[in-house]
């Protein structure tokens, strides 16, 4: 499983360390409520990208070719 750390979230979103921790904490709380196990200070890349509506490179490449 690939995980984002606080420094990754800071860089991607352009936010402070405390804001990045809050984002991770909120996402982990959502995952916990859905019954998933969480790791404090880390968030699964797939969940983060889904919640912030990032597109997979392969998906965007396929759309360009169509």
Residue, then its C-alpha position, 0 to 999 in steps of 0.5 A: x500500500x502506498x501512503x502519503x506522509x505529511x511532507x507529501x501532503x504539504x507539497x501537493x496542497x501547498x499548505x503548512x505542516x499543521x494544515x497537512x496533519x489536519x487533512x490527514x487526521x480528517x481523512x483517517x477519521x473518515x476511513x476509521x468510520x468506514x471500518x478501515x484500520x488507519x496509520x496516524x500521520x499517513x494516508x493512503x494515496x488512492x484515498x487522498x487522490x480520490x478525495x481531492x479528485x486527482x486523475x490517474x496519469x493513464x486516464x488523462x493520457x487516454x483522454x488526450x488520445x481519443 
